[in-house]
Amino acid sequence: MLVTLHQVAGKLFRFRQLIGIAGGVALISFVVLLMLNQPQSYLFLSALVMIWCLLLTLLIHSFVQIPPPLSAKASLFSRIRFKLYKIVMNLLLVFFILASLATLFMTFRLLSFGFYR
């Protein structure tokens, strides 16, 4: 799973500026809509775009580099450091999957509620 996310992050790496701009536009629209007392569904849509942009940014910057496999001659401290790094990466992977599922759930809730109301 980590290798798959590494490949996706590598392909999305060239779009990181576009994702940042989309997140900035969503943030500005969220603030403007909040100040103008617009319908809550538009605020929710803007917040959802911000969350998706943040998740894509997390994906790009966290999984673009994964550690190469250790050689057989690696020292004890190198092996410990590698295992700790793998544990942290796996925890980040679990967090990313849970956050993506929560955001996907919120997206489907928005679609079922209909932001057109």
Secondary structure, 3 states (H helix, E strand, C coil): CHHHHHHHHHHHHHHHHHHHHHHHHHHHHHHHHHHCCCCHHHHHHHHHHHHHHHHHHHHHHHHCCCCCCCCCCCCHHHHHHHHHHHHHHHHHHHHHHHHHHHHHHHHHHHHHHCCCC
